[in-house]
Amino acid sequence: MTTIPATSVIDTPARPMRADARRNRARILDAARAVLAEHGVDAGMDEIARSADLGVGTLYRHFPTKEALIDAIAADHFAELAELAGRALDGSGSPGERFTDFIWSAARRTRGDAAMAQVMAANAQVLDRVAGTKVALTERVDLLVQAAVASGELRADASGADVPAIMCGLGSVVATEALGHGAGWERYLTLALDGLRYGAPNVPLA
């Protein structure tokens, strides 16, 4: 019997995804975003497959678990927020205005996505698993905050680390609002931003 050298397996490069497989993956992600944005993370995989007009087996070949699918959507979400932060860095207005515009744009993006609101509010495991996809977002948010602090528009102890807390809180508010409770996400975000502005009561941000 012929023995196949181990290197023939180990060194074989991964095959690129076929064009039809790429199309199917994109259809799944588009359908999943729409279904999960409307129904949240409890939506079924079969419902997502139907929305994509694909068999559920095809869905599972690309995403073996719902967690894997949600991770992919979360990674895309943070990539979109990074683009928003990049546009804010290059935008017009004062540093404080650019920071505020970014926060409102990111909030509106999250407000329209029930699944991401749930993830931001209560699913730290997803956030941990996709942490590597948030590097660009974190760097750009830090630059926005630093510029607004330097311009005197944000309090001196404000930092980029305050933004995830605001956004996770927003997720909780959005999720609660969807159940018919709460004072509204706009009020929450206005109060959160007021607390970061220069001249806010000097309560240390721990």
Backbone hydrogen bonds in HBPLUS format (Angstrom, degrees):
<---DONOR---> <-ACCEPTOR-->    atom                        ^
c    i                          cat <-CA-CA->   ^        H-A-AA   ^      H-
h    n   atom  resd res      DA  || num        DHA   H-A  angle D-A-AA Bond
n    s   type  num  typ     dist DA aas  dist angle  dist       angle   num
A0008-SER N   A0005-PRO O   3.01 MM   3  5.56 146.7  2.12 111.7 120.9     1
A0009-VAL N   A0006-ALA O   3.05 MM   3  5.57 148.9  2.15 112.6 121.0     2
A0010-ILE N   A0006-ALA O   3.04 MM   4  6.30 173.0  2.05 158.6 159.7     3
A0011-ASP N   A0007-THR O   2.90 MM   4  5.41 160.6  1.94 135.2 141.3     4
A0012-THR N   A0009-VAL O   3.42 MM   3  5.49 155.1  2.49 100.2 107.2     5
A0022-ARG N   A0018-ARG O   2.89 MM   4  6.23 153.5  1.96 154.4 162.4     6
A0023-ARG N   A0019-ALA O   2.99 MM   4  6.26 156.1  2.05 146.9 153.3     7
A0024-ASN N   A0020-ASP O   2.95 MM   4  6.16 158.0  2.00 143.6 149.6     8
A0025-ARG N   A0021-ALA O   2.92 MM   4  6.11 158.6  1.96 147.2 153.0     9
A0026-ALA N   A0022-ARG O   2.99 MM   4  6.21 160.4  2.03 147.7 152.9    10
A0027-ARG N   A0023-ARG O   2.90 MM   4  6.18 154.5  1.96 148.6 156.1    11
A0028-ILE N   A0024-ASN O   2.90 MM   4  6.14 156.2  1.96 150.0 156.3    12
A0029-LEU N   A0025-ARG O   2.98 MM   4  6.26 164.4  2.01 152.7 156.3    13
A0030-ASP N   A0026-ALA O   2.95 MM   4  6.13 162.6  1.98 150.3 155.2    14
A0031-ALA N   A0027-ARG O   2.94 MM   4  6.06 164.4  1.96 148.4 153.0    15
A0032-ALA N   A0028-ILE O   2.76 MM   4  5.90 160.4  1.80 151.8 158.3    16
A0033-ARG N   A0029-LEU O   2.92 MM   4  6.06 159.8  1.96 148.5 153.2    17
A0034-ALA N   A0030-ASP O   3.20 MM   4  6.44 162.8  2.23 146.1 150.2    18
A0035-VAL N   A0031-ALA O   2.88 MM   4  6.10 171.5  1.89 159.5 161.7    19
A0036-LEU N   A0032-ALA O   2.79 MM   4  5.70 165.6  1.81 150.7 155.7    20
A0037-ALA N   A0033-ARG O   2.84 MM   4  5.65 147.5  1.95 136.7 146.5    21
A0038-GLU N   A0034-ALA O   3.22 MM   4  6.32 143.9  2.35 136.8 144.9    22
A0039-HIS N   A0035-VAL O   2.83 MM   4  5.97 165.9  1.85 154.4 159.1    23
A0040-GLY N   A0036-LEU O   2.67 MM   4  4.50 143.9  1.80 125.2 131.3    24
A0114-ALA N   A0037-ALA O   2.95 MM  77  4.54 159.3  1.99 116.1 116.2    25
A0043-ALA N   A0040-GLY O   3.28 MM   3  6.10 170.2  2.29 123.4 125.3    26
A0047-GLU N   A0044-GLY O   3.16 MM   3  5.24 124.0  2.49  95.7 109.1    27
A0048-ILE N   A0044-GLY O   3.19 MM   4  6.57 151.1  2.28 144.5 152.2    28
A0049-ALA N   A0045-MET O   2.91 MM   4  6.20 158.6  1.96 149.7 155.5    29
A0050-ARG N   A0046-ASP O   2.96 MM   4  6.17 157.0  2.02 144.3 150.1    30
A0051-SER N   A0047-GLU O   2.99 MM   4  6.20 157.1  2.05 143.6 150.0    31
A0052-ALA N   A0048-ILE O   2.96 MM   4  6.23 144.2  2.09 145.6 155.4    32
A0054-LEU N   A0049-ALA O   3.00 MM   5  5.28 176.2  2.01 152.3 153.5    33
A0053-ASP N   A0050-ARG O   2.94 MM   3  4.83 148.2  2.04  98.0 108.2    34
A0058-THR N   A0055-GLY O   3.05 MM   3  5.36 126.1  2.36 103.2 115.9    35
A0059-LEU N   A0055-GLY O   3.28 MM   4  6.73 155.3  2.35 147.3 153.8    36
A0060-TYR N   A0056-VAL O   3.01 MM   4  6.33 161.5  2.05 150.6 154.5    37
A0061-ARG N   A0057-GLY O   2.99 MM   4  6.23 138.1  2.17 141.5 152.8    38
A0062-HIS N   A0058-THR O   3.35 MM   4  6.68 146.8  2.47 144.9 151.7    39
A0062-HIS N   A0059-LEU O   3.12 MM   3  5.46 129.0  2.40 103.2 115.5    40
A0063-PHE N   A0059-LEU O   2.82 MM   4  6.02 161.4  1.86 154.5 160.9    41
A0069-LEU N   A0065-THR O   3.28 MM   4  6.65 152.6  2.36 142.7 149.8    42
A0070-ILE N   A0066-LYS O   2.84 MM   4  6.11 163.0  1.87 157.5 161.7    43
A0071-ASP N   A0067-GLU O   2.83 MM   4  6.01 154.5  1.90 147.9 155.4    44
A0072-ALA N   A0068-ALA O   3.12 MM   4  6.33 154.6  2.19 140.4 146.2    45
A0073-ILE N   A0069-LEU O   3.06 MM   4  6.39 156.4  2.12 148.1 154.4    46
A0074-ALA N   A0070-ILE O   2.81 MM   4  6.01 158.0  1.86 150.9 157.4    47
A0075-ALA N   A0071-ASP O   2.88 MM   4  6.10 157.8  1.93 149.8 155.7    48
A0076-ASP N   A0072-ALA O   3.09 MM   4  6.33 155.2  2.15 142.7 149.1    49
A0077-HIS N   A0073-ILE O   2.88 MM   4  6.13 150.5  1.96 145.4 154.3    50
A0078-PHE N   A0074-ALA O   2.98 MM   4  6.32 158.7  2.03 154.6 158.3    51
A0079-ALA N   A0075-ALA O   3.04 MM   4  6.27 145.5  2.16 140.8 150.7    52
A0080-GLU N   A0076-ASP O   2.95 MM   4  6.25 151.0  2.03 148.6 155.9    53
A0081-LEU N   A0077-HIS O   3.00 MM   4  6.35 154.0  2.07 146.3 153.7    54
A0082-ALA N   A0078-PHE O   2.90 MM   4  6.10 148.3  2.00 140.6 149.2    55
A0083-GLU N   A0079-ALA O   3.07 MM   4  6.39 147.4  2.18 141.3 149.4    56
A0084-LEU N   A0080-GLU O   3.00 MM   4  6.37 153.6  2.07 146.9 154.1    57
A0085-ALA N   A0081-LEU O   2.87 MM   4  6.18 156.0  1.92 149.4 155.9    58
A0086-GLY N   A0082-ALA O   2.89 MM   4  6.13 150.7  1.98 144.3 152.5    59
A0087-ARG N   A0083-GLU O   2.94 MM   4  6.23 156.9  1.99 150.1 155.8    60
A0088-ALA N   A0084-LEU O   2.95 MM   4  6.22 149.0  2.05 143.8 152.9    61
A0089-LEU N   A0085-ALA O   2.97 MM   4  6.25 150.6  2.05 146.0 153.4    62
A0090-ASP N   A0086-GLY O   3.22 MM   4  6.50 146.5  2.34 142.3 150.4    63
A0091-GLY N   A0088-ALA O   3.15 MM   3  4.85 156.6  2.21  97.0 104.1    64
A0098-ARG N   A0094-SER O   2.91 MM   4  6.21 157.2  1.96 157.2 163.9    65
A0099-PHE N   A0095-PRO O   2.96 MM   4  6.17 157.6  2.01 147.4 153.3    66
A0100-THR N   A0096-GLY O   2.96 MM   4  6.14 166.2  1.98 147.5 151.4    67
A0101-ASP N   A0097-GLU O   2.85 MM   4  5.98 159.1  1.89 147.9 153.9    68
A0102-PHE N   A0098-ARG O   3.03 MM   4  6.20 155.3  2.09 143.4 149.6    69
A0103-ILE N   A0099-PHE O   3.03 MM   4  6.37 163.5  2.06 154.6 158.4    70
A0104-TRP N   A0100-THR O   3.03 MM   4  6.28 165.6  2.05 155.0 158.2    71
A0105-SER N   A0101-ASP O   2.95 MM   4  6.11 158.2  1.99 147.7 154.2    72
A0106-ALA N   A0102-PHE O   2.82 MM   4  6.04 164.3  1.85 159.0 163.1    73
A0107-ALA N   A0103-ILE O   2.87 MM   4  6.01 151.9  1.95 144.7 153.1    74
A0108-ARG N   A0104-TRP O   2.95 MM   4  6.16 157.6  2.00 148.1 153.2    75
A0109-ARG N   A0105-SER O   3.05 MM   4  6.28 151.1  2.13 143.1 151.2    76
A0110-THR N   A0106-ALA O   3.00 MM   4  6.28 154.6  2.07 146.2 152.5    77
A0111-ARG N   A0107-ALA O   2.74 MM   4  5.90 153.7  1.80 149.2 157.8    78
A0112-GLY N   A0108-ARG O   3.29 MM   4  6.41 144.3  2.42 141.0 146.5    79
A0113-ASP N   A0110-THR O   3.02 MM   3  5.28 164.2  2.05 117.8 119.4    80
A0117-ALA N   A0113-ASP O   3.00 MM   4  6.22 154.4  2.06 153.3 161.4    81
A0118-GLN N   A0114-ALA O   3.03 MM   4  6.27 153.8  2.10 145.9 152.3    82
A0119-VAL N   A0115-ALA O   2.90 MM   4  6.23 156.2  1.96 148.5 155.8    83
A0120-MET N   A0116-MET O   2.82 MM   4  5.95 168.9  1.83 152.7 155.3    84
A0121-ALA N   A0117-ALA O   2.97 MM   4  6.04 144.7  2.10 139.1 149.0    85
A0122-ALA N   A0118-GLN O   2.95 MM   4  6.02 160.6  1.98 153.5 156.9    86
A0123-ASN N   A0119-VAL O   3.01 MM   4  4.60 156.7  2.06 127.0 130.6    87
A0127-LEU N   A0123-ASN O   3.46 MM   4  6.86 164.1  2.48 147.8 151.5    88
A0128-ASP N   A0124-ALA O   2.85 MM   4  6.08 151.5  1.93 149.3 157.2    89
A0129-ARG N   A0125-GLN O   2.95 MM   4  6.17 157.0  2.00 147.5 153.6    90
A0130-VAL N   A0126-VAL O   3.06 MM   4  6.29 146.5  2.18 153.0 161.1    91
A0131-ALA N   A0128-ASP O   3.28 MM   3  5.11 165.0  2.31 105.6 106.6    92
A0133-THR N   A0130-VAL O   2.92 MM   3  5.53 151.4  2.01 118.1 126.5    93
A0134-LYS N   A0131-ALA O   3.02 MM   3  5.45 163.5  2.05 115.6 120.9    94
A0138-THR N   A0134-LYS O   2.85 MM   4  6.00 166.9  1.87 158.0 161.3    95
A0139-GLU N   A0135-VAL O   3.00 MM   4  6.23 164.9  2.02 155.5 159.2    96
A0140-ARG N   A0136-ALA O   3.04 MM   4  6.20 162.1  2.07 150.6 155.1    97
A0141-VAL N   A0137-LEU O   2.92 MM   4  6.08 161.5  1.95 155.3 160.7    98
A0142-ASP N   A0138-THR O   2.96 MM   4  6.10 159.5  2.00 148.8 154.5    99
A0143-LEU N   A0139-GLU O   3.15 MM   4  6.42 154.0  2.22 142.1 148.4   100
A0144-LEU N   A0140-ARG O   3.00 MM   4  6.31 155.4  2.06 147.5 154.0   101
A0145-VAL N   A0141-VAL O   2.95 MM   4  6.21 165.2  1.97 157.5 160.6   102
A0146-GLN N   A0142-ASP O   2.86 MM   4  6.01 168.5  1.88 153.7 157.5   103
A0147-ALA N   A0143-LEU O   3.03 MM   4  6.11 160.0  2.07 146.1 151.0   104
A0148-ALA N   A0144-LEU O   3.11 MM   4  6.31 154.6  2.18 143.7 150.5   105
A0149-VAL N   A0145-VAL O   2.85 MM   4  6.11 150.2  1.94 155.8 164.4   106
A0150-ALA N   A0146-GLN O   2.93 MM   4  6.10 162.6  1.96 147.0 152.2   107
A0151-SER N   A0147-ALA O   2.99 MM   4  6.17 141.1  2.14 139.8 149.9   108
A0153-GLU N   A0148-ALA O   2.96 MM   5  5.35 139.0  2.13 168.4 170.4   109
A0154-LEU N   A0148-ALA O   3.15 MM   6  5.52 145.0  2.28 122.1 119.6   110
A0152-GLY N   A0149-VAL O   3.00 MM   3  5.16 154.2  2.06 105.5 113.9   111
A0198-TYR N   A0153-GLU O   3.10 MM  45  5.34 163.7  2.12 115.3 115.6   112
A0155-ARG N   A0196-LEU O   2.81 MM  41  5.78 168.1  1.82 153.3 155.6   113
A0158-ALA N   A0155-ARG O   3.05 MM   3  5.50 166.4  2.07 119.2 121.6   114
A0162-ASP N   A0159-SER O   3.01 MM   3  5.69 162.7  2.04 117.4 122.8   115
A0163-VAL N   A0160-GLY O   3.13 MM   3  5.62 148.9  2.23 111.3 119.1   116
A0166-ILE N   A0162-ASP O   3.12 MM   4  6.44 153.3  2.20 147.3 154.9   117
A0166-ILE N   A0163-VAL O   3.04 MM   3  5.04 113.6  2.50  97.2 113.2   118
A0167-MET N   A0163-VAL O   2.91 MM   4  6.19 162.3  1.94 159.3 164.1   119
A0168-CYS N   A0164-PRO O   2.80 MM   4  5.93 155.5  1.86 149.2 155.6   120
A0169-GLY N   A0165-ALA O   2.96 MM   4  6.06 155.3  2.03 141.9 149.1   121
A0170-LEU N   A0166-ILE O   2.85 MM   4  6.12 146.6  1.96 141.5 151.7   122
A0171-GLY N   A0167-MET O   2.97 MM   4  6.27 149.0  2.06 140.4 147.9   123
A0172-SER N   A0168-CYS O   3.19 MM   4  6.58 150.5  2.28 143.9 150.5   124
A0173-VAL N   A0169-GLY O   3.00 MM   4  6.35 158.0  2.05 150.3 156.4   125
A0174-VAL N   A0170-LEU O   2.81 MM   4  6.04 165.7  1.83 160.7 163.9   126
A0175-ALA N   A0171-GLY O   2.94 MM   4  6.06 163.0  1.97 147.1 152.0   127
A0176-THR N   A0172-SER O   2.93 MM   4  6.09 156.2  1.99 146.3 152.9   128
A0177-GLU N   A0173-VAL O   2.77 MM   4  5.91 157.5  1.82 149.7 156.8   129
A0178-ALA N   A0174-VAL O   2.95 MM   4  6.12 148.0  2.05 145.9 153.8   130
A0179-LEU N   A0176-THR O   3.01 MM   3  5.31 144.0  2.15 104.4 114.9   131
A0181-HIS N   A0176-THR O   3.25 MM   5  5.59 158.8  2.30 142.2 139.5   132
A0180-GLY N   A0177-GLU O   2.89 MM   3  5.12 160.9  1.93 111.5 116.4   133
A0188-TYR N   A0184-GLY O   3.31 MM   4  6.63 163.6  2.34 147.5 152.0   134
A0189-LEU N   A0185-TRP O   2.96 MM   4  6.14 166.8  1.98 152.7 155.7   135
A0190-THR N   A0186-GLU O   2.95 MM   4  6.10 158.2  1.99 148.2 154.5   136
A0191-LEU N   A0187-ARG O   3.03 MM   4  6.25 163.2  2.06 153.3 156.9   137
A0192-ALA N   A0188-TYR O   2.94 MM   4  6.20 157.1  1.99 150.2 157.2   138
A0193-LEU N   A0189-LEU O   2.94 MM   4  6.12 164.2  1.96 152.9 156.2   139
A0194-ASP N   A0190-THR O   2.93 MM   4  6.09 153.2  2.00 144.8 152.9   140
A0195-GLY N   A0191-LEU O   3.13 MM   4  6.36 143.9  2.26 142.0 150.3   141
A0196-LEU N   A0193-LEU O   3.02 MM   3  5.22 145.1  2.15 103.7 114.0   142
A0197-ARG N   A0194-ASP O   3.35 MM   3  5.37 145.7  2.48  97.6 106.8   143
A0200-ALA N   A0197-ARG O   3.09 MM   3  5.80 151.9  2.17 140.2 140.2   144
A0203-VAL N   A0201-PRO O   2.73 MM   2  5.71 137.8  1.90 110.4  96.5   145
